[in-house]
């Protein structure tokens, strides 16, 4: 099955591997920097302290289209004025990375690992407190690095009737500004695409736009201090942009001034003299003038780009929908509503269609029980086609249609964003949420959906895990047999085994596939009404290969098993499977054939169990432990031939065979884990 093709414009060589740029997220506490990092982070992040001291940073690789970035979330800090110890460590990273200059070589705590300085700064600004963040932005721009601004919490700014002209703000700052709502994932795809574009540029955007110079009356008083900062020996020792070093020496008496005093006492004396002259020439001391001037320019910029109003406001229904699907507290309710819709299709719509179509086909074909070779083969071929119809009509078509509708409407992307962190525990991204849920209906369309939303390692792990979800056929057996002989608690316990097994197998697969999955930006598109053409064309694109992939293997498997039965191989099959059925599972030997033939359709297993035991009243021939063991094994071992066919298509022969071995091994282990405690507890009655 082929997944939809995606195209990405090429603007130069791919930014991957050694060319991968480093993007550092900076901002005040509470601005949303942590939410942005978490929304983009991979399933495994790297934590380390800068130079072994101070607060820890986080880093991971994130895929942005065909490019990659190393995303670094730096500890929160408020500005460069009067730096505390933690902020000083962060500023050192922004300036030098792990290559500290001469003035820092004497410090006790040195960089302990390779940690290059960032290529792009991604500053997160709070739209509800923009004026304060603009002051910090003016300081960050002194670093002279390419910058991108995330204007976050735009939903709250709109709720307060505050309109921010993003284009005007971008022009004022001389760098891209992207509006975002981080906790809902809105705008993040554009944000990281912009960061990649800025990283790709040959020179900084700020190089073409002066980085917010100070007012002229202050600039004149800074000339002497700027002369000290640009002296060759001082500039080489500090390795800092002249504008930043000048303002730090003029405004603050902490780190930079102290290092100047320690390494260049003559220049420090000249600095004190220059400050004294500036203090005398200005209405207020130079440090106060610089601080007041920065505050004034931030306030002026804020007034120029903001005004009260309703411009750009979302329609009310869209705000309600986003609150339902994306809100940090209530978004999970929207995801549950979507899951409930899928479950309704699985257990109501699909079950109705199955009873209306496939069940009647089975009933129609039941009287035909040929005994000659040609008749047996023909009946097996018919069973294969009926099996295909049993997948396509009740499950494939309605569930894939539903999936496509959820994608085209924009709802699926929102569900994926909300559940993303939960799936990270399995080493996956939230995009696999709906395929997993579809697996409760039928594993085949679930695997097809997985092919559309994953690739590489994610596709392999997700496909392997989906086979452990109880499809509707297996669920029907659990409900029918378990409900009658094990009671409501027994049925509940059987269904609760599925998430436990998926979690444990997920941890096992993380060891087999240890490579870290890069972070993925969950795009949040605008809501849309899906067109009929898009629904039908995408559904066909995801379903058309089933005829060429599943049907041949389904028919072939049906013929092989029919020939085994025709030539009286039942006794040999039961004998060969005795170590599994009798020794390991503690079941009657005659259940070997029903277990083997269950790979065609799980419903056949139950019918053949009745035939093999000669009764439909299982309590007369099986005890409680045997019934529970049989149901557990049936739930987790090889799903069906159709699922195996899809695995061959998606993952290739090696991984498809591994899925068979894995499912049999897990089924045997879980069944034994259920059987032996029950026998010890004396539940064999």
Secondary structure in CASP SS format (residue, H / E / C, confidence):
PFRMAT SS
TARGET T0000
AUTHOR 0000-0000-0000
METHOD secondary structure of the structure
MODEL  1
X C 1.00
X C 1.00
X C 1.00
X C 1.00
X C 1.00
X C 1.00
X C 1.00
X C 1.00
X C 1.00
X C 1.00
X C 1.00
X C 1.00
X C 1.00
X C 1.00
X C 1.00
X C 1.00
X H 1.00
X H 1.00
X H 1.00
X C 1.00
X E 1.00
X E 1.00
X E 1.00
X E 1.00
X E 1.00
X E 1.00
X C 1.00
X C 1.00
X C 1.00
X C 1.00
X C 1.00
X C 1.00
X H 1.00
X H 1.00
X H 1.00
X H 1.00
X H 1.00
X H 1.00
X H 1.00
X H 1.00
X C 1.00
X C 1.00
X C 1.00
X C 1.00
X C 1.00
X E 1.00
X E 1.00
X E 1.00
X E 1.00
X H 1.00
X H 1.00
X H 1.00
X C 1.00
X C 1.00
X C 1.00
X E 1.00
X E 1.00
X E 1.00
X E 1.00
X E 1.00
X E 1.00
X E 1.00
X E 1.00
X E 1.00
X C 1.00
X C 1.00
X E 1.00
X E 1.00
X E 1.00
X E 1.00
X E 1.00
X E 1.00
X E 1.00
X C 1.00
X C 1.00
X C 1.00
X C 1.00
X C 1.00
X C 1.00
X C 1.00
X C 1.00
X C 1.00
X C 1.00
X C 1.00
X H 1.00
X H 1.00
X H 1.00
X H 1.00
X H 1.00
X H 1.00
X H 1.00
X H 1.00
X H 1.00
X H 1.00
X H 1.00
X H 1.00
X C 1.00
X C 1.00
X C 1.00
X C 1.00
X C 1.00
X H 1.00
X H 1.00
X H 1.00
X C 1.00
X C 1.00
X C 1.00
X C 1.00
X C 1.00
X C 1.00
X C 1.00
X C 1.00
X C 1.00
X C 1.00
X C 1.00
X C 1.00
X C 1.00
X C 1.00
X C 1.00
X E 1.00
X E 1.00
X E 1.00
X E 1.00
X E 1.00
X E 1.00
X E 1.00
X H 1.00
X H 1.00
X H 1.00
X H 1.00
X H 1.00
X H 1.00
X H 1.00
X H 1.00
X H 1.00
X H 1.00
X H 1.00
X H 1.00
X H 1.00
X H 1.00
X H 1.00
X H 1.00
X H 1.00
X C 1.00
X C 1.00
X E 1.00
X E 1.00
X E 1.00
X E 1.00
X E 1.00
X E 1.00
X E 1.00
X C 1.00
X H 1.00
X H 1.00
X H 1.00
X H 1.00
X H 1.00
X H 1.00
X C 1.00
X C 1.00
X E 1.00
X E 1.00
X E 1.00
X C 1.00
X H 1.00
X H 1.00
X H 1.00
X H 1.00
X H 1.00
X H 1.00
X H 1.00
X H 1.00
X C 1.00
X C 1.00
X E 1.00
X E 1.00
X E 1.00
X E 1.00
X C 1.00
X E 1.00
X H 1.00
X H 1.00
X H 1.00
X C 1.00
X E 1.00
X C 1.00
X H 1.00
X H 1.00
X H 1.00
X H 1.00
X H 1.00
X H 1.00
X H 1.00
X H 1.00
X H 1.00
X H 1.00
X H 1.00
X H 1.00
X H 1.00
X C 1.00
X C 1.00
X C 1.00
X C 1.00
X H 1.00
X H 1.00
X H 1.00
X H 1.00
X C 1.00
X C 1.00
X C 1.00
X C 1.00
X C 1.00
X C 1.00
X C 1.00
X H 1.00
X H 1.00
X H 1.00
X H 1.00
X H 1.00
X H 1.00
X C 1.00
X H 1.00
X H 1.00
X H 1.00
X H 1.00
X H 1.00
X H 1.00
X H 1.00
X C 1.00
X C 1.00
X H 1.00
X H 1.00
X H 1.00
X H 1.00
X H 1.00
X H 1.00
X H 1.00
X C 1.00
X C 1.00
X C 1.00
X H 1.00
X H 1.00
X H 1.00
X H 1.00
X H 1.00
X H 1.00
X H 1.00
X H 1.00
X H 1.00
X H 1.00
X C 1.00
X C 1.00
X C 1.00
X H 1.00
X H 1.00
X H 1.00
X H 1.00
X H 1.00
X H 1.00
X H 1.00
X H 1.00
X H 1.00
X C 1.00
X H 1.00
X H 1.00
X H 1.00
X H 1.00
X H 1.00
X H 1.00
X H 1.00
X H 1.00
X H 1.00
X H 1.00
X H 1.00
X H 1.00
X H 1.00
X H 1.00
X H 1.00
X H 1.00
X H 1.00
X C 1.00
X C 1.00
X C 1.00
X C 1.00
X H 1.00
X H 1.00
X H 1.00
X H 1.00
X H 1.00
X H 1.00
X H 1.00
X H 1.00
X H 1.00
X H 1.00
X H 1.00
X H 1.00
X H 1.00
X H 1.00
X H 1.00
X H 1.00
X H 1.00
X H 1.00
X H 1.00
X H 1.00
X E 1.00
X E 1.00
X E 1.00
X C 1.00
X C 1.00
X C 1.00
X C 1.00
X C 1.00
X C 1.00
X C 1.00
X H 1.00
X H 1.00
X H 1.00
X H 1.00
X H 1.00
X H 1.00
X H 1.00
X H 1.00
X H 1.00
X H 1.00
X H 1.00
X C 1.00
X C 1.00
X C 1.00
X C 1.00
X H 1.00
X H 1.00
X H 1.00
X H 1.00
X H 1.00
X H 1.00
X H 1.00
X H 1.00
X H 1.00
X H 1.00
X H 1.00
X H 1.00
X H 1.00
X H 1.00
X H 1.00
X H 1.00
X H 1.00
X H 1.00
X H 1.00
X H 1.00
X H 1.00
X H 1.00
X H 1.00
X H 1.00
X H 1.00
X H 1.00
X C 1.00
X H 1.00
X H 1.00
X H 1.00
X H 1.00
X H 1.00
X H 1.00
X H 1.00
X H 1.00
X H 1.00
X C 1.00
X C 1.00
X C 1.00
X C 1.00
X C 1.00
X C 1.00
X H 1.00
X H 1.00
X H 1.00
X H 1.00
X H 1.00
X H 1.00
X H 1.00
X H 1.00
X H 1.00
X H 1.00
X H 1.00
X H 1.00
X H 1.00
X H 1.00
X H 1.00
X H 1.00
X H 1.00
X H 1.00
X H 1.00
X H 1.00
X H 1.00
X H 1.00
X H 1.00
X H 1.00
X H 1.00
X H 1.00
X H 1.00
X H 1.00
X H 1.00
X H 1.00
X H 1.00
X H 1.00
X H 1.00
X H 1.00
X H 1.00
X H 1.00
X H 1.00
X C 1.00
X H 1.00
X H 1.00
X H 1.00
X H 1.00
X H 1.00
X H 1.00
X H 1.00
X H 1.00
X H 1.00
X H 1.00
X H 1.00
X H 1.00
X H 1.00
X H 1.00
X C 1.00
X C 1.00
X C 1.00
X C 1.00
X C 1.00
X H 1.00
X H 1.00
X H 1.00
X H 1.00
X H 1.00
X H 1.00
X H 1.00
X H 1.00
X H 1.00
X C 1.00
X C 1.00
X C 1.00
X C 1.00
X H 1.00
X H 1.00
X H 1.00
X H 1.00
X H 1.00
X H 1.00
X H 1.00
X H 1.00
X H 1.00
X H 1.00
X H 1.00
X C 1.00
X C 1.00
X H 1.00
X H 1.00
X H 1.00
X H 1.00
X H 1.00
X H 1.00
X H 1.00
X H 1.00
X H 1.00
X H 1.00
X H 1.00
X C 1.00
X C 1.00
X C 1.00
X C 1.00
X C 1.00
X H 1.00
X H 1.00
X H 1.00
X H 1.00
X H 1.00
X H 1.00
X H 1.00
X H 1.00
X H 1.00
X H 1.00
X H 1.00
X H 1.00
X H 1.00
X H 1.00
X C 1.00
X H 1.00
X H 1.00
X H 1.00
X H 1.00
X H 1.00
X H 1.00
X H 1.00
X H 1.00
X H 1.00
X H 1.00
X H 1.00
X H 1.00
X H 1.00
X H 1.00
X H 1.00
X H 1.00
X H 1.00
X H 1.00
X H 1.00
X H 1.00
X H 1.00
X H 1.00
X H 1.00
X H 1.00
X H 1.00
X H 1.00
X C 1.00
X C 1.00
X C 1.00
X C 1.00
X C 1.00
X C 1.00
X E 1.00
X E 1.00
X C 1.00
X C 1.00
X C 1.00
X C 1.00
X C 1.00
X C 1.00
X C 1.00
X C 1.00
X C 1.00
X C 1.00
X C 1.00
X H 1.00
X H 1.00
X H 1.00
X H 1.00
X H 1.00
X H 1.00
X H 1.00
X H 1.00
X H 1.00
X H 1.00
X H 1.00
X H 1.00
X C 1.00
X C 1.00
X H 1.00
X H 1.00
X H 1.00
X H 1.00
X H 1.00
X H 1.00
X H 1.00
X H 1.00
X H 1.00
X H 1.00
X H 1.00
X H 1.00
X H 1.00
X H 1.00
X H 1.00
X H 1.00
X H 1.00
X H 1.00
X H 1.00
X H 1.00
X H 1.00
X C 1.00
X C 1.00
X C 1.00
X H 1.00
X H 1.00
X H 1.00
X H 1.00
X H 1.00
X H 1.00
X H 1.00
X C 1.00
X H 1.00
X H 1.00
X H 1.00
X H 1.00
X H 1.00
X H 1.00
X H 1.00
X C 1.00
X C 1.00
X C 1.00
X C 1.00
X C 1.00
X C 1.00
X H 1.00
X H 1.00
X H 1.00
X H 1.00
X H 1.00
X H 1.00
X H 1.00
X C 1.00
X C 1.00
X C 1.00
X C 1.00
X H 1.00
X H 1.00
X H 1.00
X H 1.00
X H 1.00
X H 1.00
X H 1.00
X H 1.00
X H 1.00
X H 1.00
X H 1.00
X H 1.00
X C 1.00
X C 1.00
X C 1.00
X C 1.00
X H 1.00
X H 1.00
X H 1.00
X C 1.00
X C 1.00
X C 1.00
X H 1.00
X H 1.00
X H 1.00
X H 1.00
X H 1.00
X H 1.00
X H 1.00
X H 1.00
X H 1.00
X H 1.00
X H 1.00
X H 1.00
X H 1.00
X C 1.00
X C 1.00
X C 1.00
X C 1.00
X H 1.00
X H 1.00
X H 1.00
X H 1.00
X H 1.00
X H 1.00
X H 1.00
X H 1.00
X H 1.00
X H 1.00
X H 1.00
X C 1.00
X H 1.00
X H 1.00
X H 1.00
X H 1.00
X H 1.00
X H 1.00
X H 1.00
X H 1.00
X H 1.00
X H 1.00
X H 1.00
X H 1.00
X H 1.00
X H 1.00
X H 1.00
X H 1.00
X H 1.00
X H 1.00
X H 1.00
X H 1.00
X H 1.00
X H 1.00
X H 1.00
X H 1.00
X H 1.00
X H 1.00
X H 1.00
X H 1.00
X C 1.00
X C 1.00
X C 1.00
X C 1.00
X C 1.00
END
